[in-house]
Amino acid sequence: MDTNATPGEDSARDGGIPATDTPLEHDAAEDGHGHHPKEGLSTLALGAIGVVFGDIGTSPLYAFKETFVGHHLMQVDQTHVFGVLSIVFWTMILIVTVKYLFMILRADNKGEGGSLALLALVSRSLTSTRWTYIMSVLGLTATALFFGDAMITPAVSVLSAVEGLTVVHAGFEQFVLPIAIAILFCLFAIQSRGTAAMGKLFGPIMVIYFLTIAVLGIAGIMESPQILQALNPVYGFYFFAHDPLMAFLALGSMVLAVTGAEALYADMGHFGRRAITMAWLYLAFPCLLLNYLGQAAMILHRPETVVNPFFLLAPEALRLPLVLLATMATVIASQAVISGAFSVSQQAVQLGYLPRIRIRHTSASAAGQIYVPLVNWTLLLLVVMLVLGFRTSGNLASAYGIANTGTMFITSCMFGVLAFMVWKWPPLVAGFFTGLFLLIDGAYFSSNVTKIPDGGWFPLVGATITFTMLSTWATGRRIMRERLAEDSMPFDLFLNSVCQKVRRVAGTSVFLASTVEGIPPALLHNLKHNHILHDRVVILTVETQSVPHVPPARRREVEDLGSGFYRMIIRIGFMDEADIPAELSTEVRAGGPFKPMDTSYFLARQTLIASKRPGMALWREKLFAWMVRNAESAMVFFRLPTNRVIELGSQLEI
């Protein structure tokens, strides 16, 4: 598969669009880690509470309930309650606090986090092609699993909150599905308006939510104060020793307490490591722990409350307000996942793992606030299908967790490569922490594998489809560049044998090229059909780098090829926007300034023909050709002026 890729190159609608992912030859220190949030630490921490911790913050709604009354019924006694609570507590310590906050968050790619950012960070530090390929497969698998998780999180979160109505009054049960679907539809429908206005409310609402569940937890602890003993890790080991099979099966539900931990890393670029760490240690973690302690104390004292311990912690008069508050919290949690899906999609396009798709920016000041219509409506369709198909949060919980734990396990694998080969930690230290994380994540993932027949297959199918599309696009583009290179002409030969005999006309022509060598197909086709060249000819390649942002001083490179020809390279980060006219407007080294009305842009439009030539399986070649046909227009993607673009077509056999 092609790890050196950029947005939608050589497609049927653009032909020679940008090029390979070439790492910038400087380290993070030079650029100050690219970009950092400018707000104060407390403001950023408040924002992180509202966005980053929405998913893990709403886990108390279903984690304990599913552990005891899910698909594997478990007896409510001191051994099991203490054991579950002990394991949940130490999982939050080791996985969320130690693994993610203290270690993974240090693996920032110029300030950005997430599977693709980690892939880019590690890949550019590796010299072995074999290791680069392995890391690419791991990174793409983690990305695919993230999309699988993004389908389930809104469904299970919103449904579990609305089901709280049945605790208020049993007659509300028939309204649960319609209300949940209506909330989800409204949530996805407002995505096009952006999240800036809503985002200002997220932090305060989640702070109120966290403080509320903490108070409820304290009230529950008062019923059985001895529950505090369960924080001793001995009780977790005793649970496994006393009932090993049930303990292993219960891991599949206990992990729901830390679902959303990956968001701490994925959203690091928005808030920074210090703000996320502060928000977790001083608010989210203590409040979650108090609530789990309260739920455990209550069900130990009153076992019948295990059917819905989160809502039954509250006095009867406060349950309806708690349902409303929990619903708002789950909407916020879903918003975080949806926004994450938009960001991951943008990174995948820029890194060359997805074709160009329409991406709309919803804020003039915040580049990270984007809206991707295709991803938005596809997610809504899948989420509604899940709600209608599984009908209850308990059934959905069977499908929930396998994608999340798979992503966490892969992150641990990539962390191991990072610690050994990039950070070059002492082998004993790197081996200890890598082994510890793999053991914990592997145990949780293995337990979730038992859920596959009960619904766990759904996110895996979604992830498999996503992985197939990501890898097919990357591999197809690599093959496409190779096919085009076969017919390419060296520039020296072109300059000596062709261009001296061709009539020149006034103006500037910009030919988009997929590589920094040879002559782009669009230029050859133009000569073949029109027999003219402009006075100034610029061969332009856009390269997406394996860093989030490229500083202005390093963005453009210009080479004078002689006879009015120039080769220009524009480098952008995988979080940057591709705006060619804006880049050219400030460039004067390629024969002077670019006048918009004197500049024409030439694109090659290739019609792909699947063949039996060595490359991909025939069905993947047909899939690639379909993706090419449906890619977003290069004219729109690169913001080219509609009245200054000329497309020239040809056929290409792959």
C-alpha positions in Angstrom: 0.0 0.0 0.0 1.1 3.5 -0.7 2.0 5.5 2.4 3.4 8.4 0.5 0.2 9.9 -0.8 -1.7 13.1 -1.3 -5.2 14.2 -2.0 -6.9 12.6 -4.9 -4.1 12.6 -7.3 -4.5 11.4 -10.9 -8.2 11.0 -10.7 -10.6 10.9 -13.5 -11.5 14.5 -12.7 -8.1 15.9 -12.1 -5.5 13.8 -13.7 -2.2 14.9 -12.3 -3.0 16.1 -8.9 -0.6 16.3 -6.1 2.1 14.2 -5.1 3.9 12.3 -2.5 4.2 12.7 1.2 7.7 13.8 1.7 8.7 14.6 5.3 10.1 18.0 6.0 13.7 17.8 6.9 13.5 19.5 10.3 12.3 18.4 13.7 9.5 19.5 15.9 11.7 21.8 17.9 12.3 24.1 15.0 8.7 24.9 14.5 7.6 25.0 18.0 5.4 22.0 17.4 3.5 23.6 14.7 0.5 25.2 16.3 -0.8 25.4 19.8 -4.1 26.7 21.2 -3.8 30.3 22.2 -6.3 30.4 25.1 -5.4 30.2 28.8 -5.0 26.8 30.4 -8.2 27.0 32.5 -10.2 28.0 29.4 -8.7 25.1 27.4 -9.4 22.7 30.3 -13.0 23.8 30.4 -13.3 23.2 26.6 -11.7 19.8 27.0 -14.3 18.8 29.6 -17.0 19.7 27.1 -15.5 17.9 24.1 -12.8 15.4 25.0 -14.5 13.8 28.0 -18.0 13.5 26.7 -17.7 9.9 25.7 -15.9 8.5 28.7 -18.0 10.8 30.9 -21.2 9.2 29.9 -19.9 5.7 30.4 -21.5 5.4 33.9 -24.9 5.3 32.2 -24.3 1.8 31.0 -21.0 0.3 32.1 -21.9 -1.1 35.5 -25.4 -2.1 34.4 -24.1 -4.1 31.4 -21.4 -5.7 33.5 -24.0 -7.3 35.8 -27.2 -7.7 33.8 -25.8 -7.7 30.2 -25.4 -10.8 28.0 -23.5 -12.5 30.8 -25.5 -12.3 34.0 -23.4 -12.0 37.1 -24.2 -12.5 40.7 -24.4 -9.3 42.8 -22.3 -10.1 45.8 -19.2 -8.6 47.5 -16.7 -10.7 45.5 -18.1 -9.7 42.1 -18.9 -6.0 43.0 -15.5 -5.4 44.7 -13.7 -7.2 41.9 -15.4 -5.2 39.1 -14.9 -1.9 40.9 -11.2 -2.7 41.5 -10.6 -3.6 37.9 -12.4 -0.5 36.6 -10.5 1.8 38.9 -7.1 0.4 38.0 -7.9 0.3 34.3 -8.7 4.1 34.5 -5.3 4.5 36.3 -3.2 2.4 34.0 -4.8 2.9 30.6 -6.3 6.4 30.8 -3.9 8.1 33.2 -0.6 6.4 32.6 -0.8 5.2 29.1 -2.7 8.0 27.4 -2.1 11.1 29.6 1.5 10.5 30.7 2.8 8.6 27.6 0.8 8.6 24.4 0.0 12.3 24.6 3.7 13.0 24.5 3.7 11.5 21.0 2.3 14.6 19.4 2.9 15.3 15.7 3.6 19.0 15.8 0.7 19.4 18.3 -1.7 16.9 16.6 -2.8 13.5 17.9 -4.8 10.5 16.7 -4.0 7.3 14.8 -3.1 9.0 11.5 -1.0 11.6 13.2 0.9 8.9 15.2 1.3 6.9 11.9 2.8 10.0 10.2 5.1 10.7 13.2 6.5 7.2 13.5 6.7 6.6 9.7 8.9 9.5 9.0 11.3 8.4 11.7 11.7 4.8 10.3 14.1 3.9 7.6 13.0 0.3 7.1 10.4 -0.2 4.4 9.1 -3.3 6.2 8.4 -1.4 9.4 6.8 1.5 7.5 4.5 -1.0 5.8 3.6 -2.6 9.2 2.9 0.8 10.7 0.8 1.8 7.7 -1.4 -1.3 8.1 -1.7 -0.7 11.9 -2.6 3.0 11.4 -5.2 2.3 8.7 -6.7 -0.5 10.8 -7.0 1.9 13.8 -8.6 4.5 11.6 -11.0 2.0 10.2 -11.9 0.8 13.7 -12.5 4.4 14.7 -15.1 4.8 12.1 -16.7 1.6 13.3 -16.8 3.0 16.8 -18.2 6.3 15.5 -21.3 4.5 14.3 -22.1 3.0 17.7 -21.2 5.8 20.2 -24.1 8.2 19.3 -26.6 5.3 19.2 -25.7 3.7 22.5 -25.1 7.0 24.3 -28.3 8.7 23.4 -30.4 5.5 23.7 -29.1 4.8 27.2 -29.9 8.3 28.3 -33.4 8.3 26.9 -34.1 4.9 28.5 -33.8 6.7 31.8 -37.4 7.7 31.1 -38.5 4.2 31.9 -37.1 4.6 35.4 -39.3 7.7 35.8 -42.4 5.9 34.5 -42.8 2.6 32.9 -45.3 4.0 30.4 -42.5 6.0 28.7 -41.0 2.8 27.2 -42.9 3.1 23.9 -41.5 6.6 23.4 -37.8 5.7 23.9 -37.0 4.8 20.3 -38.9 7.7 18.6 -37.3 10.3 21.0 -33.8 8.8 20.6 -34.1 8.9 16.7 -35.5 12.4 16.8 -32.6 13.6 19.0 -30.1 11.9 16.7 -31.6 13.4 13.6 -31.5 16.9 15.1 -27.9 16.4 16.1 -26.8 15.4 12.7 -29.0 18.0 11.0 -27.3 20.9 12.7 -23.8 19.8 12.0 -23.7 22.0 8.8 -24.1 25.1 11.1 -20.8 24.4 12.9 -20.1 23.7 16.5 -18.7 27.1 17.6 -21.9 28.4 19.3 -22.8 25.0 20.8 -19.2 24.5 21.9 -19.4 27.5 24.3 -22.2 25.6 26.2 -20.5 22.2 26.1 -18.0 22.9 28.9 -20.3 24.3 31.5 -23.0 21.6 30.8 -20.4 18.9 31.2 -19.0 20.5 34.4 -22.6 20.5 35.9 -23.0 16.9 34.7 -19.7 15.7 36.3 -20.4 17.5 39.6 -23.9 16.0 39.6 -22.8 12.4 39.2 -20.1 13.0 41.8 -22.7 14.2 44.4 -24.9 11.2 43.5 -21.9 8.9 43.9 -21.2 10.3 47.4 -24.8 9.7 48.4 -24.5 6.1 47.2 -21.2 5.6 49.1 -22.9 6.7 52.3 -25.1 3.5 52.0 -22.1 1.2 52.1 -18.9 3.1 53.0 -16.9 -0.2 53.0 -17.0 0.0 49.2 -13.9 2.2 49.4 -11.9 -1.0 50.2 -12.6 -2.2 46.7 -9.9 0.2 45.4 -7.4 -2.3 46.6 -6.1 -4.2 43.5 -6.1 -7.4 45.5 -9.9 -7.6 45.0 -9.5 -7.6 41.2 -7.0 -10.5 41.4 -9.3 -12.3 43.8 -12.2 -11.9 41.4 -10.2 -13.6 38.6 -9.0 -16.3 41.0 -12.5 -17.0 42.3 -14.4 -16.9 39.0 -11.9 -16.7 36.1 -14.4 -17.4 33.2 -16.9 -14.8 34.4 -14.2 -12.3 35.1 -12.9 -12.7 31.6 -16.3 -12.4 30.0 -17.1 -9.4 32.3 -14.1 -7.5 30.9 -16.1 -7.0 27.7 -18.5 -4.9 29.7 -16.1 -3.3 32.2 -14.1 -1.8 29.3 -17.2 0.4 28.6 -16.0 2.5 31.6 -13.0 3.7 29.5 -14.5 3.9 26.0 -13.6 7.3 24.7 -10.0 7.2 26.1 -8.7 7.4 22.5 -10.5 10.8 22.2 -7.9 12.2 24.7 -5.2 11.7 22.1 -7.3 12.4 19.0 -8.4 15.9 20.3 -5.0 16.9 21.6 -4.5 19.4 18.8 -7.5 21.4 19.9 -6.7 21.7 23.6 -3.1 20.6 24.2 -1.7 18.0 26.6 -1.6 20.1 29.7 -5.3 21.2 29.5 -6.5 17.6 28.9 -4.4 16.3 31.7 -5.6 19.0 34.1 -9.3 18.4 33.1 -8.9 14.6 33.7 -7.0 14.7 37.0 -8.9 17.5 38.7 -12.5 16.9 37.5 -13.4 14.0 35.2 -11.5 11.2 36.9 -12.5 12.1 40.6 -16.2 12.5 39.6 -16.3 9.3 37.5 -14.7 7.4 40.4 -17.1 8.7 42.9 -20.1 7.8 40.7 -18.8 4.2 40.2 -18.2 3.9 43.9 -21.7 5.1 44.6 -23.3 2.7 42.0 -21.3 -0.2 43.5 -22.2 0.7 47.1 -25.9 1.0 46.1 -26.2 -2.4 44.3 -24.2 -4.1 47.1 -26.7 -2.7 49.6 -29.8 -3.0 47.3 -29.1 -5.6 44.6 -32.4 -4.9 42.8 -31.1 -1.5 41.7 -28.6 -3.2 39.4 -31.1 -2.9 36.5 -30.3 0.8 36.1 -27.9 1.9 38.9 -27.0 5.3 37.3 -30.6 6.7 37.4 -31.6 4.9 40.6 -28.8 6.6 42.5 -30.9 9.8 42.3 -34.0 10.4 44.4 -37.2 9.8 42.6 -38.1 13.5 42.3 -34.7 14.3 40.6 -34.7 11.4 38.1 -36.5 13.3 35.3 -34.0 16.3 35.5 -31.2 13.7 35.6 -32.5 12.1 32.4 -32.5 15.5 30.7 -29.0 16.3 31.9 -27.7 12.9 30.9 -29.3 13.3 27.5 -27.5 16.6 27.0 -24.3 14.9 28.0 -24.8 12.1 25.6 -25.5 14.5 22.7 -22.2 16.3 23.6 -20.4 12.9 23.7 -21.9 12.1 20.2 -20.9 15.5 18.9 -17.3 14.8 19.9 -17.3 11.5 17.9 -18.9 13.1 14.9 -16.4 16.0 14.9 -13.7 13.5 15.3 -15.0 11.6 12.2 -14.9 14.8 10.2 -11.3 15.5 11.3 -10.1 12.0 10.6 -11.7 12.1 7.2 -9.9 15.3 6.3 -6.6 13.8 7.5 -7.2 10.7 5.4 -7.9 12.8 2.3 -4.8 15.0 2.8 -2.6 11.9 3.4 -3.9 10.2 0.3 -6.0 7.4 1.9 -9.4 8.7 0.7 -10.4 10.5 -2.5 -11.2 14.1 -2.4 -14.6 14.7 -0.7 -16.5 17.9 0.0 -15.2 19.6 3.2 -16.8 22.8 4.4 -15.2 25.1 6.9 -17.8 26.4 9.4 -15.6 28.9 11.1 -13.5 31.7 9.7 -11.2 31.7 12.7 -10.9 28.0 13.7 -9.5 25.8 11.0 -10.4 22.6 12.8 -14.1 23.3 12.7 -15.2 21.6 9.5 -18.3 19.8 8.1 -18.1 16.8 5.8 -21.6 16.2 4.3 -20.9 12.7 3.0 -19.6 11.5 6.4 -22.4 13.2 8.3 -25.3 11.7 6.5 -23.7 8.3 6.1 -23.1 8.2 9.9 -26.8 9.3 10.5 -28.1 6.5 8.3 -25.9 3.9 10.0 -26.7 5.2 13.5 -30.5 5.1 12.9 -30.1 1.5 11.4 -28.3 0.5 14.6 -31.0 2.0 16.9 -33.9 0.4 14.9 -32.0 -2.9 14.6 -30.8 -3.3 18.2 -33.6 -1.3 19.9 -32.1 -1.2 23.4 -28.8 0.1 24.8 -28.2 -3.3 26.3 -28.3 -5.0 22.9 -26.1 -2.2 21.5 -23.6 -2.7 24.3 -22.9 -6.1 22.8 -21.7 -4.4 19.6 -20.0 -1.6 21.6 -16.4 -2.0 22.7 -14.8 -4.3 20.1 -13.8 -1.4 17.8 -12.7 0.8 20.7 -10.6 -1.9 22.3 -9.1 -2.8 18.9 -8.1 0.8 18.4 -6.6 0.9 21.9 -4.6 -2.3 21.3 -3.2 -1.0 18.0 -2.2 2.3 19.7 -0.3 0.2 22.2 1.5 -1.6 19.3 2.4 1.7 17.7 3.5 3.0 21.1 5.9 0.1 21.3 7.5 0.9 18.0 7.6 4.6 19.0 9.3 3.8 22.4 11.9 1.4 21.0 12.7 2.9 17.6 11.9 6.6 17.7 12.3 7.7 21.4 14.9 4.9 21.9 14.0 4.3 25.5 16.1 1.7 27.4 14.8 -1.7 26.2 13.7 -2.8 29.7 11.6 0.3 30.3 10.1 0.3 26.8 9.5 -3.4 27.0 7.8 -3.2 30.4 5.3 -0.5 29.5 4.6 -1.9 26.1 4.1 -5.3 27.5 1.8 -4.0 30.3 -0.4 -2.0 27.9 -0.6 -4.9 25.4 -1.5 -7.3 28.2 -4.4 -5.1 29.5 -5.6 -4.0 26.0 -5.3 -7.5 24.7 -7.3 -8.9 27.5 -10.1 -6.4 27.0 -10.1 -7.0 23.2 -10.1 -10.8 23.6 -13.1 -10.5 25.9 -14.9 -8.3 23.4 -14.3 -10.9 20.6 -16.9 -13.1 22.4 -19.4 -10.4 21.6 -19.1 -10.8 17.8 -22.1 -13.2 17.4 -24.3 -10.8 19.5 -23.6 -7.7 17.5 -19.9 -7.1 17.6 -19.8 -8.1 13.9 -21.4 -4.8 12.9 -18.5 -2.4 13.7 -16.1 -5.0 12.4 -18.0 -5.1 9.1 -17.9 -1.3 9.0 -14.2 -1.2 9.8 -13.5 -3.9 7.1 -15.3 -1.8 4.5 -13.5 1.3 5.6 -10.1 -0.4 5.6 -10.7 -1.8 2.1 -11.5 1.6 0.8 -8.6 3.3 2.5 -6.0 0.7 1.3 -7.6 0.5 -2.2 -7.3 4.2 -2.8 -3.7 4.4 -1.5 -2.6 1.4 -3.6 -4.6 2.4 -6.6 -2.9 5.8 -6.7 0.5 4.3 -6.4 -0.2 2.0 -9.4 -1.7 5.0 -11.3 1.5 7.0 -10.8 3.5 4.1 -12.1 1.4 3.7 -15.2 1.6 7.5 -15.9 5.4 7.4 -15.4 5.7 4.8 -18.1 4.4 7.3 -20.7 6.2 10.3 -19.1 8.8 12.3 -21.0 12.0 13.6 -19.4 11.9 17.3 -19.2 15.3 17.9 -20.9 14.1 15.9 -23.9 10.8 17.8 -24.0 12.6 21.2 -23.8 15.0 20.4 -26.6 12.7 18.5 -29.1 9.3 20.0 -28.6 8.8 23.3 -26.9 11.3 25.2 -29.2 9.1 24.4 -32.2 5.8 25.4 -30.6 4.1 28.8 -30.9 3.9 30.8 -27.6 1.0 33.0 -26.6 0.6 35.6 -23.9 -0.3 34.5 -20.4 0.4 31.9 -17.7 -0.5 28.3 -17.7 -0.4 26.2 -14.5 -0.3 22.4 -15.1 -1.0 20.3 -12.0 1.4 17.3 -11.8 1.4 14.3 -9.5 5.2 14.0 -9.3 8.1 16.4 -9.3 9.7 14.7 -12.3 8.9 14.5 -16.0 6.1 16.2 -17.9 2.5 16.1 -16.6 0.0 14.4 -18.9 -2.1 17.6 -19.2 0.8 19.4 -20.8 1.4 16.7 -23.4 -2.3 16.5 -24.2 -2.5 20.3 -24.5 0.4 20.3 -27.0 -1.2 17.4 -28.9 -4.5 19.1 -29.4 -3.8 22.9 -29.3 -0.2 23.1 -30.5 0.6 26.2 -28.4 2.2 27.1 -25.1 1.9 30.1 -22.9 4.8 32.5 -22.4 5.0 31.3 -18.8 4.4 27.6 -18.0 4.4 26.5 -14.4 4.4 22.8 -13.5 2.9 22.6 -10.1 3.0 19.8 -7.6 1.1 19.9 -4.2 2.7 17.6 -1.6 1.0 16.8 1.7 3.6 16.4 4.4 3.5 14.1 7.4 3.1 17.0 9.8 -0.1 18.9 10.6 1.0 22.3 9.4 3.8 23.6 7.3 5.3 27.0 8.2 5.0 29.7 5.5 8.8 29.9 5.0 8.8 26.2 3.9 5.6 26.0 2.0 6.8 26.7 -1.6 9.8 25.8 -3.7 10.5 27.2 -7.1 12.9 26.1 -9.8 13.6 28.0 -13.0 13.8 25.3 -15.8 14.5 27.8 -18.6 12.6 28.9 -21.7 9.8 30.3 -19.5 9.2 27.0 -17.7 9.1 26.8 -13.9 8.6 23.9 -11.6 6.9 24.7 -8.3 6.2 22.6 -5.2 3.6 23.6 -2.7 3.9 21.8 0.6 0.9 21.6 3.0 0.4 19.8 6.3 -2.3 17.1 6.6 -4.4 19.5 8.6 -3.9 22.4 6.2 -6.2 23.5 3.5 -5.2 23.3 -0.2 -5.8 26.7 -1.8 -3.6 27.0 -4.9 -4.7 30.6 -6.0 -4.0 31.9 -2.5 -0.5 30.3 -2.6 0.3 31.7 -6.0 -1.0 35.2 -5.1 2.1 35.7 -2.8 4.6 34.1 -5.1 6.9 36.2 -7.3 9.9 33.9 -7.9 8.3 32.0 -10.8 8.7 34.8 -13.4 6.9 37.5 -11.4 3.4 37.8 -9.8 0.5 35.7 -10.9 -2.4 37.8 -12.3 -5.7 36.0 -11.8 -7.2 36.9 -15.2 -4.0 35.9 -17.1 -3.5 32.5 -15.4 -5.1 29.3 -16.7 -5.1 26.0 -14.9 -4.8 22.7 -16.8 -6.0 19.4 -15.3 -5.8 15.9 -16.8 -9.0 13.8 -16.7 -8.2 10.1 -16.8 -10.8 7.5 -17.5 -9.6 4.4 -15.7 -10.0 1.0 -17.3 -9.6 -2.1 -15.0 -7.3 -4.7 -16.5 -5.5 -8.0 -15.6 -2.2 -6.2 -15.5 -0.2 -6.8 -12.3 -1.4 -4.5 -9.5 -4.6 -5.1 -7.6 -7.4 -7.7 -7.8 -9.8 -6.9 -10.6 -12.6 -6.1 -8.1 -10.4 -3.6 -6.3 -9.4 -2.0 -9.6 -13.1 -1.5 -10.3 -13.7 -0.2 -6.8 -10.8 2.3 -7.3 -12.2 3.4 -10.6 -15.6 4.0 -9.0 -13.9 6.0 -6.2 -12.1 8.1 -8.8 -15.3 8.9 -10.7 -17.0 10.0 -7.5 -14.1 12.1 -6.1 -14.7 15.7 -5.5 -13.7 17.9 -8.4 -10.0 19.1 -8.2 -11.3 22.5 -9.2 -13.3 22.7 -6.0 -10.8 20.9 -3.8 -8.0 23.3 -4.7 -10.3 26.3 -4.9 -9.4 27.0 -8.5 -11.5 29.7 -10.3 -14.2 28.0 -12.3 -13.7 30.2 -15.4 -9.9 29.6 -15.6 -9.8 25.8 -15.6 -9.3 23.6 -18.7 -9.6 19.8 -18.4 -8.0 17.4 -20.9 -9.1 13.8 -21.0 -7.5 10.4 -21.8 -7.9 6.8 -20.9 -5.6 4.9 -18.6 -5.4 1.1 -18.1 -4.5 0.0 -14.5 
